[in-house]
């Protein structure tokens, strides 16, 4: 499983982006929560 994100400013330009591989399998809800935790 993997996760990724893109942060854009108010003009739509990319400010920051990232991705990573998650070795353990989770439910989709838990995967989204882990992604948000890592982004913050």
N, C-alpha and C positions, 0 to 999 in steps of 0.2 A: 504494500500500500504506500502511497505517497501523498504529500500535501504541498500546496503552493499558494502564493498570494501575490497580489499586485496592489500597491498603494498609489493612488493618483491624486494630483492637486485639483483645484477647482477648474482648471483649464484642460484637464484630461491628460496632462503630461505625467509620465511615470516618475514617481519620487523614489520608490523603493520596491524591490521585489525579491522573492526568495522561494526556495523549494527544498524539500528534504525527503528522504526515504524513511519510512516507518517499518521496522522489522517485524513487529507483532501485529496480528490481525485483531481489529476491534470492530464494534458496530459502527455504522456511518455516523450516528449521533456522537459517539465518543471520539471518533476520529476528527470531527469538526471542532469539538471542544478542545482537543489537544492542539489542533492547528491554531485556534484563537489564543490559547495560552502561550504558545511559542511566539506568536506575532507580537503580543503585548509585552 
